[in-house]
Amino acid sequence: MISVYKTLLSAFIFLLATGSSSAQTINDSNTPLHLLKPSYRLGYGISTIEEVKQTMDRVLQYISTETPAELIDKTSGKTLTDFKRINENSQLKPGGFRLTSYEWGVTYSAVLAAYQATGDQSYLQYLHSRLQFLSELFPHFQKIHQKGKAIDPNIRRVVEPHALDDAGAICCAMIKAQMNDARLNLAPLIHNYADFIENKQYRLSDGTFARIRPQNNTVWLDDMFMGIPAMAYMGKWTGNEKYYDEAVRQILQFSSRMFVPEKGLFRHGWVESMEDHPAFHWGRANGWAILTLCEVLDVLPASHPQQPAILSLLKSHAKGLAALQHSDGFWHQLLDRNDTYLEASATAIFTYCLAHAINKGWIDSKAYGPVVQLAWHAVESAVNPKGQVEQVCVGTGMGFDPAFYAYRPCHVMAAHGYGPVLWAGAEMIQLLRLQHPKSNDSAVTFYDEEIPTDAPIFNYDGSTKF
């Protein structure tokens, strides 16, 4: 039976390849039509580790050229190598992206994950060179700032953070880097960031992180990620359980206001003075939310009394997200609005988070593995030959109508896409190592163990008797 099946398949492939007029005689009786290759617009099937890393390497090469770790005199433009000569005219050499932004805090975490997944020293070198550079600048600019003199705004957010955007993502990345290599001298910066988050950030009366824009006492979903993972990692780094308790408290207070259980999604914003709370499920903000849950669960002790609640929230969110994936692997700018565009940064964050949750055993690989593999094909399609990430929504405030989100511009210089793509790639490599994907009946399927056949259709035990 198998030999007949293979003969028919070989004949079918030959007819398609030659373009012979006899191919018109193909029918259901003489050809396995179910093996016709679909015309996928993007990729399909199981990636290889080599393919994933090629995409990641293009991104790393691009950002390396766009983020110089260099100090200049803003008047003369000359490079300053003697940091003892730093003054109010000294500034970071401008590049395409800022070394001290929250987007680059995400990128630093992603680059470390890429190193840990690949062992490629170029990722570690990128991380260490930038973070060590900032740590060496910090005390010099701090002295100038303490004298009341103006300093480079990109360094000012390190010396004196003014918002969670300045502090949380980069603080968390620095803690990870410091724990990975104790020789780094990042502790002064970490404590400075953590002090802002813990003691100076604006909050609601119950302690929830908040802002006073666009309305007074507004909670932004973005601020889950901008503040909470850093607190959880402070718990891991210092051993002080108060940080775990604060991270968990913040998650539960955010979710009580912003998670919509019937959809399995978070609303982007919550305004205390509103009687009704509009629910615009912006993609990237939902990405920050599920990324927060992953980051916290990575370090929260399993014995913590609220660990099951955090894990349950992650599972509910994963289920809501998976149900809304587009057939090309992306997610929409507004997740539940198919009339909004397909957006790459949110898709990359979801790729990382769902893959990470599978690899950690938090969610089922059989249910979510194919979702992740399809999503990765979408992500890699957004990386152009230069290593730029396309289809990335620019920075986005809060709106209360669909048009605001639907018409936000996309741009390759939107820094929000680069870290998520590298993070997604790193976790895809881990997924391909740890899990057991196989193409069966043309569909990507994940199994509990390695399947000992490459036949197009097979039973779970590898047999092909049909």
For each residue, the residues with C-beta under 8 A, 3 or more apart:
1: 4 5 465 466
2: 5 6 464 465
3: 6 7
4: 1 7 8
5: 1 2 8 9 32 466
6: 2 3 9 10
7: 3 4 10 11
8: 4 5 11 12 30 31 32
9: 5 6 12 13 32 35 456
10: 6 7 13 14
11: 7 8 14 15 30 31
12: 8 9 15 16 26 31 32 35
13: 9 10 16 17
14: 10 11 17 18
15: 11 12 18 20 22 23 26
16: 12 13 19 23
17: 13 14
18: 14 15 23
19: 16 23
20: 15 23
21: 24
22: 15 25
23: 15 16 18 19 20 26
24: 21
25: 22 30
26: 12 15 23 30 31 33
27: 30 31
28: 31 33
29:
30: 8 11 25 26 27
31: 8 11 12 26 27 28
32: 5 8 9 12 35
33: 26 28 36
34: 441 442
35: 9 12 32 442 456
36: 33
37:
38: 44 442
39:
40: 43 44
41: 328
42: 328 329 377 378 381
43: 40 47 329 377 380 381
44: 38 40 374 377 444
45: 373 439 444
46: 373 432 437 438 439 444
47: 43 51 52 373 376 377 380 428 432
48: 51 52 432
49: 52 53 429 432 433
50: 53 54
51: 47 48 54 55 380
52: 47 48 49 55 56 376 380 425 428 429 432
53: 49 50 56 57 118 120 425 429
54: 50 51 57 58
55: 51 52 58 59 379 380 383 421 425
56: 52 53 59 60 114 118 421 422 425 426
57: 53 54 60 61 120
58: 54 55 61 62 383 385 386 387
59: 55 56 62 63 383 387 389 418 421 422 425
60: 56 57 63 64 111 114 122 123 126 387 422
61: 57 58 64 65 387
62: 58 59 65 66 386 387 388
63: 59 60 66 67 96 97 107 126 387 418
64: 60 61 67 126
65: 61 62 95
66: 62 63 95 96 97
67: 63 64 95 96 97 99 104 130
68: 93 95
69: 99 129 130 133
70: 79 92 93
71: 79 80 81 83 86 90 91 92 93 137
72: 76 77 78 79 80 90 91 92 93
73: 76 77 78 80 89 90 91
74: 77 89 90 91 152
75: 89
76: 72 73
77: 72 73 74
78: 72 73
79: 70 71 72 93
80: 71 72 73 83 85 86 90
81: 71
82: 85
83: 71 80 86 136 137 140
84: 140
85: 80 82 90
86: 71 80 83 90 137 140 141 144
87: 90 144
88: 144 149 150 151
89: 73 74 75
90: 71 72 73 74 80 85 86 87 141 151 152
91: 71 72 73 74 152 154 155
92: 70 71 72 98 99 100 152 154 155
93: 68 70 71 72 79
94:
95: 65 66 67 68 98 99
96: 63 66 67 413
97: 63 66 67 101 103 104 107 413 415 418
98: 92 95 101 103 104 154 415
99: 67 69 92 95 104 130 133 134 154
100: 92 104 134 154 155 157 158 166 170
101: 97 98 104 105 154 157 165 170 415
102: 105 106 165 166 168 169 170 226
103: 97 98 106 107 169 415 416 418 419
104: 67 97 98 99 100 101 107 108 170 415 419
105: 101 102 108 109 168 169 170 171 172 173 419
106: 102 103 109 110 169 173 416 419 420 423
107: 63 97 103 104 110 111 415 418 419 422
108: 104 105 111 112 127 130 131 170 173 174 177 419
109: 105 106 112 113 169 172 173 176 419 423
110: 106 107 113 114 418 419 420 421 422 423 426
111: 60 107 108 114 115 123 124 126 127 419 422
112: 108 109 115 116 123 124 127 173 176 177 180
113: 109 110 116 117 422 423 426 427
114: 56 60 110 111 117 118 120 123 422 423 425 426
115: 111 112 118 119 120 121 123 124 127
116: 112 113 119 180 426
117: 113 114 425 426 427 429 430
118: 53 56 114 115 123 426 429
119: 115 116
120: 53 57 114 115 123 124
121: 115 124 125
122: 60 125 126
123: 60 111 112 114 115 118 120 126 127
124: 111 112 115 120 121 127 128
125: 121 122 128 129
126: 60 63 64 111 122 123 129 130
127: 108 111 112 115 123 124 130 131 177
128: 124 125 131 132 177 181 184
129: 69 125 126 132 133
130: 67 69 99 108 126 127 133 134
131: 108 127 128 134 135 173 174 177 184 186
132: 128 129 135 136 184 185
133: 69 99 129 130 136 137
134: 99 100 130 131 137 138 158 189
135: 131 132 138 184 185 186 188 189
136: 83 132 133
137: 71 83 86 133 134 140 141 155 158
138: 134 135 141 142 158 159 188 189
139: 142 143 188
140: 83 84 86 137 143 144
141: 86 90 137 138 144 145 151 152 155 156 158 159
142: 138 139 145 146 159
143: 139 140 146 147
144: 86 87 88 140 141 147 149 151
145: 141 142 148 149 151 156 159 160
146: 142 143
147: 143 144
148: 145
149: 88 144 145
150: 88
151: 88 90 141 144 145 155 156 159
152: 74 90 91 92 141 155 156
153: 156 157
154: 91 92 98 99 100 101 157 158
155: 91 92 100 137 141 151 152 158 159
156: 141 145 151 152 153 159 160
157: 100 101 153 154 160 161 162 166
158: 100 134 137 138 141 154 155 161 166 170 189 192
159: 138 141 142 145 151 155 156 192
160: 145 156 157
161: 157 158 166 167 192 193 196 200
162: 157 166
163: 166 167 201 211 226
164: 167 168 197 201 209 223 226 227
165: 101 102 168 169 226
166: 100 102 157 158 161 162 163 170 193 196
167: 161 163 164 170 171 193 194 196 197 201 226 227 230
168: 102 105 164 165 171 172 193 197 225 226 227 228 229 230
169: 102 103 105 106 109 165 172 173 225 226 229 230
170: 100 101 102 104 105 108 158 166 167 173 174 193
171: 105 167 168 174 175 189 190 193 194 197 230 233
172: 105 109 168 169 175 176 229 230 233 295
173: 105 106 108 109 112 131 169 170 176 177
174: 108 131 170 171 177 178 186 189 190 193
175: 171 172 178 179 186 190 230 233 234 236 237
176: 109 112 172 173 179 180 233
177: 108 112 127 128 131 173 174 180 181 184 186
178: 174 175 181 182 184 186 187 190 237
179: 175 176 182 236 237
180: 112 116 176 177
181: 128 177 178 184
182: 178 179
183:
184: 128 131 132 135 177 178 181
185: 132 135 188
186: 131 135 174 175 177 178 189 190
187: 178 190 191
188: 135 138 139 185 191 192
189: 134 135 138 158 171 174 186 192 193
190: 171 174 175 178 186 187 193 194 234 237
191: 187 188 194 195
192: 158 159 161 188 189 195 196
193: 161 166 167 168 170 171 174 189 190 196 197 230
194: 167 171 190 191 197 198 230 231 234
195: 191 192 198 199 200
196: 161 166 167 192 193 199 200 201
197: 164 167 168 171 193 194 200 201 227 230 231
198: 194 195 201 231 246
199: 195 196
200: 161 195 196 197
201: 163 164 167 196 197 198 209 227
202: 209 210 211 212
203: 206 207 208 209 210
204: 207 208 210 217 219 272
205:
206: 203 253
207: 203 204 249 250 253
208: 203 204 219 250 253 254 257
209: 164 201 202 203 219 223 224 226 227 228 250 254
210: 202 203 204 217 218 219 220 223 272
211: 163 202 218 219 220 223
212: 202 215 216 217 218
213: 218 397
214: 218 397 398
215: 212 218 271 272 273 274
216: 212 272 273
217: 204 210 212 271 272 273
218: 210 211 212 213 214 215 269 270 271 272 398
219: 204 208 209 210 211 223 254 257 258 269 270 271 272
220: 210 211 223 268 269 285 398
221: 224 254 258 266 267 268 269 282 285 286 288 289
222: 225 226 285 288
223: 164 209 210 211 219 220 226 227 254
224: 209 221 227 228 250 251 254 288 289 292
225: 168 169 222 228 229 288 289 291 292 295
226: 102 163 164 165 167 168 169 209 222 223 288
227: 164 167 168 197 201 209 223 224 230 231 250
228: 168 209 224 225 231 232 247 250 251 254 292 295 296
229: 168 169 172 225 232 233 247 291 292 295 296
230: 167 168 169 171 172 175 193 194 197 227 233 234
231: 194 197 198 227 228 234 235 243 244 246 247 250
232: 228 229 235 236 243 244 247 295 296 299 300
233: 171 172 175 176 229 230 236 237 243 295 299
234: 175 190 194 230 231 237 238 240 243
235: 231 232 238 239 240 241 242 243 244 247 299 300
236: 175 179 232 233 239 299
237: 175 178 179 190 233 234
238: 234 235 243
239: 235 236
240: 234 235 243
241: 235 244 245
242: 235 245 246
243: 231 232 233 234 235 238 240 246 247
244: 231 232 235 241 247 248 299 300 301 304
245: 241 242 248 249
246: 198 231 242 243 249 250
247: 228 229 231 232 235 243 244 250 251 296 300
248: 244 245 251 252 296 300 304 306 309 310
249: 207 245 246 252 253
250: 207 208 209 224 227 228 231 246 247 253 254
251: 224 228 247 248 254 255 292 293 296 310 313
252: 248 249 255 256 306 309
253: 206 207 208 249 250 256 257
254: 208 209 219 221 223 224 228 250 251 257 258 259 289
255: 251 252 258 259 266 313
256: 252 253 259
257: 208 219 253 254 270 277
258: 219 221 254 255 266 267 270 289
259: 254 255 256 265 266 313 316 317
260: 263 264 265 266 267 279 281
261: 264 316
262:
263: 260 279 281 320 336
264: 260 261 316 317 318 319 320 321 323
265: 259 260 279 281 286 317 320 321 335 336
266: 221 255 258 259 260 281 285 286 289 317
267: 221 258 260 270 277 278 279 280 281
268: 220 221 280 281 282 285 398
269: 218 219 220 221 278 280 398 400
270: 218 219 257 258 267 274 277
271: 215 217 218 219 274 277
272: 204 210 215 216 217 218 219
273: 215 216 217
274: 215 270 271 277 278
275:
276:
277: 257 267 270 271 274
278: 267 269 274 400
279: 260 263 265 267
280: 267 268 269 334 399 400 402 405
281: 260 263 265 266 267 268 286 334 335 336
282: 221 268 285 286 333 334 335 396 405
283: 286 287 331 332 333 334 335 343 345 346 347 393
284: 287 288 343 345 346 349 393 396 416
285: 220 221 222 266 268 282 288 289
286: 221 265 266 281 282 283 289 290 317 321 335 346
287: 283 284 290 291 345 346 348 349 350 353 420
288: 221 222 224 225 226 284 285 291 292 349
289: 221 224 225 254 258 266 285 286 292 293 317
290: 286 287 293 294 314 317 318 321 349 350 353
291: 225 229 287 288 294 295 349 352 353
292: 224 225 228 229 251 288 289 295 296
293: 251 289 290 296 297 310 313 314 317 353
294: 290 291 297 298 314 352 353 356 357
295: 172 225 228 229 232 233 291 292 298 299
296: 228 229 232 247 248 251 292 293 299 300 310
297: 293 294 300 307 310 311 314 360 362
298: 294 295 360
299: 232 233 235 236 244 295 296
300: 232 235 244 247 248 296 297 304 307 310
301: 244 304 307
302: 307
303: 307
304: 244 248 300 301 307
305:
306: 248 252 309 310
307: 297 300 301 302 303 304 310 311
308: 311 312
309: 248 252 306 312 313
310: 248 251 293 296 297 300 306 307 313 314
311: 297 307 308 314 315 362
312: 308 309 315 316
313: 251 255 259 293 309 310 316 317
314: 290 293 294 297 310 311 317 318 357 362 363
315: 311 312 318 319 362 363
316: 259 261 264 312 313 319 320
317: 259 264 265 266 286 289 290 293 313 314 320 321
318: 264 290 314 315 321 322 353 354 357 363 368
319: 264 315 316 322 323
320: 263 264 265 316 317 323 324
321: 264 265 286 290 317 318 324 325 331 335 350 354
322: 318 319 325 354 367 368 371
323: 264 319 320
324: 320 321 331 332 335 336
325: 321 322 329 330 331 371 374 375
326: 329 330 331 332 338 342 378
327:
328: 41 42 342 378
329: 42 43 325 326 347 374 375 376 377 378 379 381
330: 325 326 342 343 344 347 375 378 391
331: 283 321 324 325 326 335 342 343 346 347 350
332: 283 324 326 335 336 337 338 340 341 342 343
333: 282 283 337 340 341 342 343 346 393 405 406 408
334: 280 281 282 283 337 340 402 405 406
335: 265 281 282 283 286 321 324 331 332 346
336: 263 265 281 324 332
337: 332 333 334 340 402 406
338: 326 332
339: 406
340: 332 333 334 337 402 405 406
341: 332 333 391 406 410
342: 326 328 330 331 332 333 347 378 391
343: 283 284 330 331 332 333 346 347 391 392 393 410
344: 330 347 348 378 379 382 389 390 391 392 417 421
345: 283 284 287 348 349 389 392 393 414 416 417 420
346: 283 284 286 287 331 333 335 343 349 350 393
347: 283 329 330 331 342 343 344 350 351 375 378 379 382
348: 287 344 345 351 352 379 382 389 417 420 421 423 424
349: 284 287 288 290 291 345 346 352 353 420 423 424
350: 287 290 321 331 346 347 353 354 375
351: 347 348 354 355 372 375 376 379 420 424 427 428
352: 291 294 348 349 355 356 420 423 424 426 427
353: 287 290 291 293 294 318 349 350 356 357
354: 318 321 322 350 351 357 358 363 368 371 372 375
355: 351 352 358 359 372 424 427 428 430 431
356: 294 352 353 359 360 427 430
357: 294 314 318 353 354 360 362 363 368
358: 354 355 361 362 363 364 365 368 369 372 431 435
359: 355 356 427 430 431 434 435
360: 297 298 356 357
361: 358
362: 297 311 314 315 357 358
363: 314 315 318 354 357 358 367 368
364: 358 367 368
365: 358 368 369 435 436 446
366: 369 445 446 447 448
367: 322 363 364 371
368: 318 322 354 357 358 363 364 365 371 372
369: 358 365 366 372 373 431 435 437 444 445 446
370: 373 374 437 443 444 445 446
371: 322 325 354 367 368 374 375
372: 351 354 355 358 368 369 375 376 428 431
373: 45 46 47 369 370 376 377 437 444
374: 44 325 329 370 371 377 378 444
375: 325 329 330 347 350 351 354 371 372 378 379 424
376: 47 52 329 351 372 373 379 380 424 425 428
377: 42 43 44 47 329 373 374 380 381
378: 42 326 328 329 330 342 344 347 374 375 381 382
379: 55 329 344 347 348 351 375 376 382 383 421 424 425
380: 43 47 51 52 55 376 377 383
381: 42 43 329 377 378
382: 344 347 348 378 379 389 390 391 392 417 421
383: 55 58 59 379 380 387 388 389 390 421
384: 387 388 389 390 412
385: 58
386: 58 62
387: 58 59 60 61 62 63 383 384
388: 62 383 384 412
389: 59 344 345 348 382 383 384 392 412 417 418 421
390: 344 382 383 384 410 412
391: 330 341 342 343 344 382 410 417
392: 343 344 345 382 389 410 411 412 414 416 417
393: 283 284 333 343 345 346 396 408 409 410 414 416
394: 408 409 410 411 414 416
395: 414 416
396: 282 284 393 405 408
397: 213 214
398: 214 218 220 268 269
399: 280 403 404 405
400: 269 278 280 404
401: 404
402: 280 334 337 340 405 406
403: 399 406 407
404: 399 400 401 407 408
405: 280 282 333 334 340 396 399 402 408
406: 333 334 337 339 340 341 402 403
407: 403 404
408: 333 393 394 396 404 405
409: 393 394
410: 341 343 390 391 392 393 394 414
411: 392 394 414
412: 384 388 389 390 392
413: 96 97
414: 345 392 393 394 395 410 411 417
415: 97 98 101 103 104 107 418
416: 103 106 284 345 392 393 394 395 419 420
417: 344 345 348 382 389 391 392 414 420 421
418: 59 63 97 103 107 110 389 415 421 422
419: 103 104 105 106 107 108 109 110 111 416 422 423
420: 106 110 287 345 348 349 351 352 416 417 423 424
421: 55 56 59 110 344 348 379 382 383 389 417 418 424 425
422: 56 59 60 107 110 111 113 114 418 419 425 426
423: 106 109 110 113 114 348 349 352 419 420 426 427
424: 348 349 351 352 355 375 376 379 420 421 427 428
425: 52 53 55 56 59 114 117 376 379 421 422 428 429
426: 56 110 113 114 116 117 118 352 422 423 429 430
427: 113 117 351 352 355 356 359 423 424 430 431
428: 47 52 351 355 372 376 424 425 431 432
429: 49 52 53 117 118 425 426 432 433
430: 117 355 356 359 426 427 433 434
431: 355 358 359 369 372 427 428 434 435
432: 46 47 48 49 52 428 429 435 437
433: 49 429 430
434: 359 430 431
435: 358 359 365 369 431 432 446
436: 365 446 447 448 449 450 451
437: 46 369 370 373 432 444 445 446 447
438: 46 444 445 446 447 451
439: 45 46 442 443 444 445 456
440: 443 445 451 456 457 458
441: 34 456 457
442: 34 35 38 439 456
443: 370 439 440
444: 44 45 46 369 370 373 374 437 438 439
445: 366 369 370 437 438 439 440
446: 365 366 369 370 435 436 437 438
447: 366 436 437 438 450 451 460
448: 366 436
449: 436
450: 436 447
451: 436 438 440 447 458 460 462
452: 462
453: 458 462 464
454:
455: 458 464
456: 9 35 439 440 441 442
457: 440 441 464 466
458: 440 451 453 455 462 463 464
459: 462 463 464 465
460: 447 451
461:
462: 451 452 453 458 459
463: 458 459
464: 2 453 455 457 458 459
465: 1 2 459
466: 1 5 457
